[in-house]
Amino acid sequence: MTRPLAALLAPVMVAAAASAAGAARADTLIDRCQASVCRARLSPQQLLGEVQELVLQARYAEARPLLAALSQAPGVRLEYRFLSGYVAQKTNDLKTAAAFYRAILTDDPNQTRVRLELARVMLLQGKRQGADRQFRLAEQDADLPPEIARTIRATRDVIRSQRDWSLNVDAGIMPDSNINNATSADNINVYLGGQAVPLALDDSARPRSGVGRFGSVDAGLRLPAFGESMMLVDLDAVGTDYDGRDFDDLAIEAAVGPELPVGERLRVRAQAVGAQRMFGGRVAMRQAGIKGGVETMLSRVGRLGVQFDARRTFQAFDPGYTGWQWGGYATYEHAVAKAIVASGGIFARRDALTSAAFSSTEGGVIAGIGGELPLGLNVAVSGTASRAVYDAPLYFFSAAARRDWRFTARATLGVRAWRIAGLSPSINASVSRIDSTLDYYAATRMRYRFTLARYF
């Protein structure tokens, strides 16, 4: 941690008994005990007071035996863990300090003071991304004094300016009810010579289930550019491997461009983007374009983000899908509790492709809620609903243009308190459904992901 960052944190990270700061040094039991052997009977609260006084006086070696005794005292588990973490922190045993603070937050994610101390320890360990996450959660506490909130914002700005890379990886298995994304219809009508002809679909056109091996990588670089701006370099890759290769799916996206802070609460970014998707071992699609956004803190507990995306798509399987895609999103996030965030938004998308029958306009809404719960659980639930309208009929199926209702729902449960070789387990369940005026495009898909994730 650099000196400016340490100085910035100093007003926030006060001693465990801050209310007594500046008071005259009080005699402790150890001071009053002159004999070579000293016995005393103390209640848990009296013992706690002795430990607090020793910690306040920075007499950490003398506090440790009393802390060991405090660990057996009833009703002071929280205080024992906090003071033990604080003593470990002050004596540079950062791993032990972080373990005590995490144990507290596992039981009660609403302990903002503990979260601030954990963030400071993570900074000292060089874990800037994790520290920034802890500060962000602490910042959501509506009861924070204004000066502390300002210090946290300034600290996060320093972290963002100094954090030059980030990396998140996960891997696991993914059971899937519809790996070929097939129609849920058993029979469809097609039009030949103006006449409707009913067709029964064979097994190859129906949904196939399977279990895939899933993995993803999310990496980023932040490099100093001009003035206070940063150059962002992002790489995302996600893939699923099934037995055989017919339905293997791999998507890669890279983006590079500047991010510029505008005042205290506003950030603007724009990036050139390139993407490629491979399906069944073959290149299915390539894209090139630009994306960007604006993010502003409306208050300590409210954030508004607006994003845009414009890409030229080159479709390998069917040139009718080649063309332009535009999208826009507006999302508002609001902290409904110290460690719980709710969000809602709207989006619109336009596909202007070579074939008018494949071109469409879509609009919809997004909603979600998630955060930290006791026992070290991270929970999130989200969903979308949208309406898509196509430009022209696909005459093989109907004389009327296609209309869709599209729905998705997702639930995630992660256990950050559990670590397996540094990896945290999570379970994700998602369901998607398309109700279309063309039966052939009606589909339902359920997927589950059982993964281990590492956050660097």
Secondary structure as UniProt FT lines:
FT   HELIX           3..9
FT   TURN            10..12
FT   TURN            16..17
FT   HELIX           18..20
FT   TURN            21..22
FT   HELIX           29..32
FT   HELIX           44..56
FT   TURN            57..58
FT   HELIX           60..70
FT   TURN            71..72
FT   TURN            74..75
FT   HELIX           77..90
FT   TURN            91..92
FT   HELIX           94..107
FT   TURN            109..110
FT   HELIX           112..124
FT   TURN            125..126
FT   HELIX           128..139
FT   TURN            142..143
FT   HELIX           146..162
FT   STRAND          165..176
FT   TURN            179..180
FT   STRAND          187..192
FT   TURN            193..194
FT   STRAND          195..200
FT   HELIX           203..205
FT   STRAND          210..224
FT   TURN            227..228
FT   STRAND          230..241
FT   TURN            246..247
FT   STRAND          249..262
FT   TURN            263..265
FT   STRAND          266..279
FT   TURN            280..281
FT   STRAND          282..299
FT   TURN            300..301
FT   STRAND          302..315
FT   HELIX           319..321
FT   STRAND          323..337
FT   TURN            338..339
FT   STRAND          340..353
FT   TURN            356..358
FT   STRAND          360..373
FT   HELIX           374..376
FT   STRAND          377..393
FT   TURN            395..397
FT   STRAND          401..415
FT   TURN            416..417
FT   TURN            421..422
FT   STRAND          423..436
FT   HELIX           439..441
FT   STRAND          443..455
//
